[in-house]
């Protein structure tokens, strides 16, 4: 127990060095972390501009899979984050799956509130369709707010009667902006990354004036019938634990193949960290993508 508490205190301290009420400084700190932890010598990083949206392709600099692609939606509460910060995850995804990973810098709140991020995600999806990928060639991944965005994009595609991605892989997805899950209360004192004040600021910046039960804002309230297979990972010690648990319950109620792993003693998007449990979790993501999704 004492070791666990020391670890959580250390993570809280490290996160405190990044989080800043000055949003520009917060964004800059995240980019510095992404540049530091995302340096992998066997990977290529290729920038691309798509109608005003910066995108980044991450791929192995040797033979790799071209038929399937991972489209990654970064986290950051819809107010911070970037494709550079996302390298903490996209580098691992590209290295472990052998697939090319496309991340993108959707417009951020408060400058660009809902639905700007969803519009940008749809633009990137349409680009992939134009260059020759089919919907079933695309795996959507996302962490935190990026998990929200991956779900919202899939719900929007479903609403439009379009083909859906082959599957979704979500890490600590933020699915309920009404903050009604039990863990918002029970985990607020142990979560080393998130706190109620931070979440309230992010909600106000992104969804001010919106109906928070709108499924494109809070995907937990969406209609998941016909959804593709979905794998969710979440930490035991995070305020968004209920977001993941309730999401998987609702997916299963809708007849969707859905799997949840809760990682003991872990925190919000722990997969970014360079340590053993993070790599084990990424191995599980890869197993779902390569072993499970390719059979659907």
Residue pairs with C-beta under 8 A, 6 or more apart in sequence:
4 265
7 265
8 190
8 192
8 237
8 265
8 267
9 192
11 192
11 193
11 267
12 192
12 193
15 192
15 193
17 29
18 26
18 29
18 30
18 33
19 26
19 198
20 26
20 29
23 79
23 80
23 110
26 80
27 80
27 81
27 82
27 108
30 76
30 80
30 81
30 82
30 84
30 85
31 82
31 84
31 85
33 85
33 88
34 82
34 84
34 85
34 86
34 87
34 88
35 84
35 87
37 87
37 88
37 91
37 272
37 274
38 45
38 84
38 87
38 88
38 90
38 91
40 91
40 95
42 60
42 61
42 62
42 95
43 58
43 59
43 60
43 61
43 91
43 94
43 95
44 57
44 58
44 59
44 60
44 61
45 56
45 57
45 58
45 87
46 56
46 57
46 58
46 59
47 54
47 55
47 56
47 57
48 54
48 55
48 56
48 57
49 55
50 104
50 123
50 124
50 127
51 123
53 104
53 105
53 106
53 107
53 120
53 123
53 124
54 83
54 104
54 105
55 83
55 102
55 103
55 104
55 105
55 124
56 83
56 84
56 86
56 90
56 102
56 103
56 104
57 100
57 101
57 102
58 87
58 90
58 91
58 93
58 94
58 100
58 101
58 102
58 103
59 94
59 99
59 100
59 101
60 94
60 95
60 98
64 94
64 98
64 99
64 100
65 97
65 98
65 99
65 100
66 100
67 137
68 99
68 137
68 138
68 139
68 166
69 99
69 100
69 101
69 102
69 128
69 133
69 137
69 138
69 139
70 90
70 93
70 94
70 97
70 99
70 100
70 101
70 102
70 138
70 139
70 140
70 141
70 289
71 101
71 102
71 103
71 124
71 125
71 128
71 138
71 139
71 140
71 141
71 165
72 86
72 89
72 90
72 93
72 101
72 102
72 103
72 140
72 141
72 142
72 146
73 103
73 104
73 106
73 121
73 140
73 141
73 142
73 143
73 145
73 146
73 147
73 149
73 150
73 153
74 81
74 82
74 83
74 85
74 86
74 89
74 103
74 142
74 143
74 145
74 146
75 81
75 142
75 143
75 144
75 145
75 146
75 147
75 172
75 174
75 269
76 82
76 85
76 108
76 144
76 145
76 146
77 144
77 145
77 174
77 198
77 199
77 201
77 202
77 205
77 206
78 108
78 109
78 114
78 117
78 145
78 148
78 149
78 202
78 205
78 206
79 108
79 109
79 110
79 201
79 202
79 205
79 206
80 108
81 108
81 145
81 146
82 105
83 90
83 103
83 104
83 105
86 103
86 146
88 272
89 141
89 143
89 171
89 269
89 271
89 272
90 101
90 103
92 271
92 279
92 282
93 99
93 101
93 141
93 282
93 285
93 286
94 100
94 101
96 282
96 283
96 285
96 286
97 286
97 289
97 290
99 139
99 289
101 141
102 124
102 128
104 120
104 121
104 124
106 116
106 117
106 120
106 121
106 149
107 116
107 117
107 120
108 117
109 116
109 117
109 202
109 205
109 206
110 204
110 205
110 206
110 208
113 205
113 206
113 207
113 208
113 210
114 206
114 207
114 210
114 216
114 217
115 216
117 145
117 149
117 206
118 149
118 152
118 153
118 156
118 216
121 149
121 150
121 152
121 153
122 153
122 156
125 138
125 153
125 157
128 138
129 135
134 163
135 157
135 162
135 163
135 164
135 165
135 166
136 163
136 165
136 166
137 166
138 165
138 166
139 165
139 166
139 167
139 168
139 169
139 289
139 293
140 150
140 153
140 154
140 165
140 167
140 168
140 169
141 150
141 168
141 169
141 170
141 171
141 285
142 148
142 149
142 150
142 151
142 168
142 169
142 170
142 171
142 173
143 170
143 171
143 172
143 173
143 269
143 271
143 272
144 171
144 172
144 173
144 174
144 240
144 268
144 269
145 174
145 202
145 206
146 173
147 170
147 171
147 172
147 173
147 174
147 175
147 232
148 173
148 174
148 175
148 218
148 219
150 168
150 170
150 173
151 168
151 170
151 173
151 175
151 219
151 222
151 247
152 215
152 216
152 217
152 219
154 164
154 165
154 168
154 227
154 228
155 215
155 216
155 219
155 222
155 223
156 216
157 163
157 164
157 165
158 164
158 223
158 226
158 227
164 226
164 227
164 228
165 228
166 228
166 229
166 293
166 296
167 228
167 229
167 230
167 231
167 288
167 289
167 292
167 293
167 296
168 227
168 228
168 229
168 230
168 231
169 230
169 231
169 285
169 288
169 289
170 230
170 231
170 232
170 233
170 244
170 247
171 232
171 233
171 234
171 269
171 271
171 281
171 285
172 233
172 234
172 235
172 238
172 240
172 244
172 268
172 269
173 219
173 232
173 234
173 240
173 243
173 244
173 247
174 240
174 243
175 218
175 219
175 220
175 240
175 243
175 244
175 246
175 247
176 218
176 220
176 221
176 242
176 243
176 246
177 203
177 206
177 207
177 212
177 217
177 218
178 212
178 213
178 218
179 196
179 199
179 203
181 240
181 241
181 242
181 243
181 245
181 246
182 242
183 238
183 239
183 240
183 241
183 242
183 243
183 245
184 196
184 239
184 242
187 237
187 238
187 239
187 241
188 195
188 196
188 239
190 237
191 237
191 238
191 239
191 267
191 268
192 237
192 267
193 238
193 267
193 268
193 269
194 238
194 239
194 240
194 268
195 239
196 239
199 239
203 212
207 217
210 217
211 217
212 218
213 221
214 221
215 221
215 222
215 223
216 222
219 247
220 243
220 246
220 247
220 250
223 254
224 250
224 251
224 253
224 254
224 256
225 254
225 255
225 256
226 254
227 251
227 254
227 256
228 256
228 296
229 256
229 257
229 258
229 292
229 293
229 296
230 248
230 251
230 256
230 257
230 258
230 259
231 258
231 259
231 260
231 261
231 284
231 285
231 288
231 292
232 244
232 247
232 248
232 258
232 259
232 260
232 261
233 244
233 260
233 261
233 263
233 271
233 281
233 284
233 285
234 240
234 241
234 243
234 244
234 245
234 260
234 261
234 262
234 263
235 241
235 262
235 263
235 265
235 266
235 267
235 268
235 270
236 262
236 263
236 264
236 265
236 266
237 265
237 266
237 267
238 266
238 267
238 268
239 268
240 268
241 262
244 260
244 262
245 260
245 262
247 258
248 258
248 259
248 260
251 258
252 258
257 296
259 288
261 281
261 284
263 270
263 277
263 281
266 277
266 281
270 277
270 278
270 281
271 278
271 281
271 282
271 285
272 278
